[in-house]
């Protein structure tokens, strides 16, 4: 009975819907990237958004058709999941790597001279952010290499999880920057969609992560305290004492 219930959950229509939805979102993000803000003559915005609409519209009906065919045993869900997961990984890898290559070829972090010469208090958060990140070309290249390498790692099952974790930490940071520094809507949407996609890939292996982070103990030697209360006091003291030290430093500021 338990095995049957587990199988129902595994093959539920909700799993099909969310998997298809993630692919639709990541494919839409890829189309937006290829559209390049309407600057490519052979791929105008009307075509970009038409394809996005078709892909998102398909998300609503494809899981239902899939579920129906599965019940009639006319479709191999395992192979189909493999195709969908591969599509998600490819879209994310292409998208994130493209942003990395743009940094190599000077297509990001470029601030026009008329903007750069303006006083800081007259510039938008977006231009200040681009000026800051563009100040160091080396730093931009490092970010680019992380993006390209992380995208490449997604394309192999053995390195999928580590690639997703690396990209998630990067993309979450970029998403927060895009939100709180008021970056343009396109950049924000891209970062959100990519973050969702990478988080989805991580969630597929959540059991491994829980086992690794919560059940695996460190092999580092440690102090042996018989008194648990004293041990916990010492742990908390690292946070409290650092706070008190900061308050003291604040008091020195005139």
Secondary structure per residue as TSV (DSSP state, phi and psi in degrees):
chain	resnum	aa	ss	phi	psi
A	1	X	-	360.0	-43.1
A	2	X	H	-65.2	-41.5
A	3	X	H	-64.2	-38.2
A	4	X	H	-65.3	-41.7
A	5	X	H	-63.5	-41.8
A	6	X	H	-63.1	-38.7
A	7	X	H	-66.4	-37.0
A	8	X	H	-63.0	-42.1
A	9	X	H	-65.7	-43.5
A	10	X	H	-61.6	-37.3
A	11	X	T	-105.1	22.1
A	12	X	-	-69.0	158.4
A	13	X	H	-67.7	-26.5
A	14	X	H	-67.5	-38.0
A	15	X	H	-64.4	-41.1
A	16	X	H	-63.3	-42.8
A	17	X	H	-64.6	-47.8
A	18	X	H	-66.5	-38.1
A	19	X	H	-64.1	-44.6
A	20	X	H	-66.1	-38.6
A	21	X	H	-62.6	-45.0
A	22	X	H	-61.5	-42.5
A	23	X	H	-62.6	-41.7
A	24	X	H	-61.5	-41.1
A	25	X	H	-67.7	-43.8
A	26	X	H	-69.7	-34.7
A	27	X	H	-67.6	-37.2
A	28	X	H	-64.2	-41.3
A	29	X	H	-62.4	-38.6
A	30	X	H	-65.8	-40.2
A	31	X	H	-63.6	-39.9
A	32	X	H	-63.2	-38.7
A	33	X	H	-62.9	-47.1
A	34	X	H	-65.9	-30.6
A	35	X	H	-67.4	-25.9
A	36	X	G	52.7	42.3
A	37	X	G	66.6	24.0
A	38	X	G	82.3	14.7
A	39	X	T	-94.2	1.4
A	40	X	-	-106.6	115.3
A	41	X	T	-58.8	-39.6
A	42	X	T	-82.8	-2.0
A	43	X	S	-135.1	68.1
A	44	X	-	-68.6	160.9
A	45	X	H	-55.4	-35.6
A	46	X	H	-62.5	-36.4
A	47	X	H	-73.5	-40.7
A	48	X	H	-58.6	-51.6
A	49	X	H	-74.9	-23.9
A	50	X	H	-67.1	-44.2
A	51	X	H	-66.2	-37.6
A	52	X	H	-63.2	-43.9
A	53	X	H	-61.5	-41.4
A	54	X	H	-65.0	-43.1
A	55	X	H	-66.1	-41.8
A	56	X	H	-72.0	-32.3
A	57	X	H	-65.9	-38.0
A	58	X	H	-65.5	-27.1
A	59	X	H	-60.3	-31.8
A	60	X	H	-73.1	-31.3
A	61	X	H	-107.9	-30.2
A	62	X	H	-59.5	-44.1
A	63	X	H	-60.6	-35.2
A	64	X	H	-66.5	-44.9
A	65	X	H	-64.2	-42.7
A	66	X	H	-59.8	-47.6
A	67	X	H	-63.1	-39.5
A	68	X	H	-66.1	-44.2
A	69	X	H	-66.5	-33.1
A	70	X	H	-66.0	-41.2
A	71	X	H	-63.7	-31.7
A	72	X	T	-87.9	3.3
A	73	X	T	57.6	40.0
A	74	X	-	-109.1	9.7
A	75	X	S	-147.9	145.5
A	76	X	-	-95.7	100.5
A	77	X	H	-65.9	-33.2
A	78	X	H	-61.5	-45.8
A	79	X	H	-66.9	-37.7
A	80	X	H	-67.5	-40.9
A	81	X	H	-59.8	-40.2
A	82	X	H	-60.6	-41.2
A	83	X	H	-65.6	-44.5
A	84	X	H	-66.0	-45.2
A	85	X	H	-61.9	-40.8
A	86	X	H	-64.2	-39.2
A	87	X	H	-63.0	-41.5
A	88	X	H	-62.1	-47.4
A	89	X	H	-62.4	-41.3
A	90	X	H	-66.8	-44.2
A	91	X	H	-60.8	-45.0
A	92	X	H	-65.6	-44.9
A	93	X	H	-61.6	-45.3
A	94	X	H	-60.9	-47.5
A	95	X	H	-63.6	-51.9
A	96	X	H	-69.3	-35.2
A	97	X	H	-67.7	-36.0
A	98	X	H	-61.6	-40.2
A	99	X	H	-65.4	-33.2
A	100	X	H	-66.6	-46.1
A	101	X	H	-63.6	-32.6
A	102	X	H	-59.9	-34.7
A	103	X	H	-70.1	-35.4
A	104	X	H	-64.4	-35.5
A	105	X	T	-100.6	17.4
A	106	X	T	68.0	31.7
A	107	X	-	-100.9	1.8
A	108	X	S	-134.9	159.3
A	109	X	S	62.8	30.3
A	110	X	-	-104.8	123.4
A	111	X	-	-113.1	123.8
A	112	X	-	-57.4	147.0
A	113	X	H	-60.8	-34.9
A	114	X	H	-67.2	-26.7
A	115	X	H	-81.7	-42.5
A	116	X	H	-63.1	-29.0
A	117	X	T	-83.9	-5.1
A	118	X	S	-76.8	151.2
A	119	X	-	-59.0	148.7
A	120	X	G	-59.3	-37.9
A	121	X	G	-73.5	-3.1
A	122	X	G	-106.7	-1.9
A	123	X	S	-95.5	153.0
A	124	X	-	-78.2	163.8
A	125	X	H	-60.9	-32.4
A	126	X	H	-65.3	-47.9
A	127	X	H	-69.1	-35.9
A	128	X	H	-62.5	-40.0
A	129	X	H	-65.8	-45.5
A	130	X	H	-65.4	-38.0
A	131	X	H	-65.4	-41.0
A	132	X	H	-63.5	-50.3
A	133	X	H	-70.6	-28.9
A	134	X	H	-80.6	-8.9
A	135	X	S	-61.8	-39.9
A	136	X	-	-110.4	109.8
A	137	X	H	-64.4	-36.0
A	138	X	H	-62.9	-42.6
A	139	X	H	-62.9	-40.9
A	140	X	H	-61.8	-38.7
A	141	X	H	-67.8	-36.7
A	142	X	H	-63.1	-45.3
A	143	X	H	-60.3	-42.3
A	144	X	H	-60.8	-42.8
A	145	X	H	-65.2	-37.9
A	146	X	H	-64.3	-42.2
A	147	X	H	-64.0	-46.3
A	148	X	H	-67.5	-46.4
A	149	X	H	-64.9	-41.9
A	150	X	H	-62.7	-42.0
A	151	X	H	-62.8	-40.1
A	152	X	H	-65.1	-38.0
A	153	X	H	-64.9	-27.7
A	154	X	T	-66.4	-20.5
A	155	X	T	-84.3	-3.0
A	156	X	S	-122.0	135.1
A	157	X	T	-63.5	-34.8
A	158	X	T	-68.1	-30.0
A	159	X	T	-110.9	6.9
A	160	X	H	-58.1	-48.2
A	161	X	H	-67.0	-45.0
A	162	X	H	-66.8	-36.5
A	163	X	H	-64.4	-41.4
A	164	X	H	-65.9	-39.2
A	165	X	H	-66.7	-42.9
A	166	X	H	-60.9	-46.6
A	167	X	H	-69.7	-33.7
A	168	X	H	-63.7	-44.0
A	169	X	H	-62.7	-37.9
A	170	X	H	-71.3	-47.4
A	171	X	H	-68.6	-35.8
A	172	X	H	-63.3	-41.9
A	173	X	H	-62.6	-44.4
A	174	X	H	-64.8	-37.7
A	175	X	H	-64.2	-42.9
A	176	X	H	-64.3	-39.0
A	177	X	H	-62.8	-44.7
A	178	X	H	-62.6	-33.4
A	179	X	H	-75.5	-53.4
A	180	X	H	-85.7	-13.1
A	181	X	T	-106.4	12.8
A	182	X	T	54.4	51.7
A	183	X	-	-72.1	167.7
A	184	X	-	-65.3	157.9
A	185	X	H	-61.4	-34.8
A	186	X	H	-63.7	-45.1
A	187	X	H	-64.6	-41.2
A	188	X	H	-64.0	-44.7
A	189	X	H	-62.8	-43.1
A	190	X	H	-60.3	-47.4
A	191	X	H	-65.1	-38.0
A	192	X	H	-66.0	-46.0
A	193	X	H	-64.6	-41.5
A	194	X	H	-67.7	-38.5
A	195	X	H	-63.7	-42.7
A	196	X	H	-61.3	-43.7
A	197	X	H	-63.3	-44.5
A	198	X	H	-67.3	-39.6
A	199	X	H	-63.2	-36.0
A	200	X	H	-62.6	-43.5
A	201	X	H	-64.3	-38.0
A	202	X	H	-65.7	-41.3
A	203	X	H	-63.0	-25.7
A	204	X	T	-63.6	-25.9
A	205	X	T	-114.7	32.7
A	206	X	H	-62.3	-30.8
A	207	X	H	-64.8	-39.7
A	208	X	H	-64.9	-40.2
A	209	X	H	-67.6	-41.8
A	210	X	H	-61.9	-41.9
A	211	X	I	-65.5	-38.2
A	212	X	I	-73.7	-46.1
A	213	X	I	-86.3	-30.0
A	214	X	I	-107.2	-23.3
A	215	X	I	-109.7	-14.5
A	216	X	-	-92.4	125.6
A	217	X	-	-93.4	146.0
A	218	X	-	-70.9	147.3
A	219	X	-	-91.7	4.1
A	220	X	S	-66.4	138.9
A	221	X	-	-66.0	148.2
A	222	X	-	-141.0	165.1
A	223	X	-	-74.2	138.7
A	224	X	-	-99.6	110.3
A	225	X	-	-109.6	127.5
A	226	X	S	-77.7	-26.0
A	227	X	-	-92.4	107.8
A	228	X	H	-66.1	-33.3
A	229	X	H	-63.6	-45.2
A	230	X	H	-63.0	-39.9
A	231	X	H	-61.6	-43.8
A	232	X	H	-69.9	-33.2
A	233	X	H	-63.4	-42.2
A	234	X	H	-63.6	-38.2
A	235	X	H	-64.0	-47.6
A	236	X	H	-67.3	-30.4
A	237	X	H	-61.7	-30.8
A	238	X	H	-60.5	-36.3
A	239	X	H	-81.0	-45.4
A	240	X	H	-67.7	-45.2
A	241	X	H	-65.9	-36.1
A	242	X	H	-65.9	-35.5
A	243	X	H	-65.2	-45.9
A	244	X	H	-62.7	-38.3
A	245	X	H	-64.7	-39.3
A	246	X	H	-66.1	-40.8
A	247	X	H	-61.9	-38.6
A	248	X	H	-63.4	-44.6
A	249	X	H	-61.4	-38.2
A	250	X	H	-63.3	-36.1
A	251	X	H	-68.2	-21.3
A	252	X	H	-80.2	-17.1
A	253	X	-	-78.0	121.9
A	254	X	-	-86.3	360.0
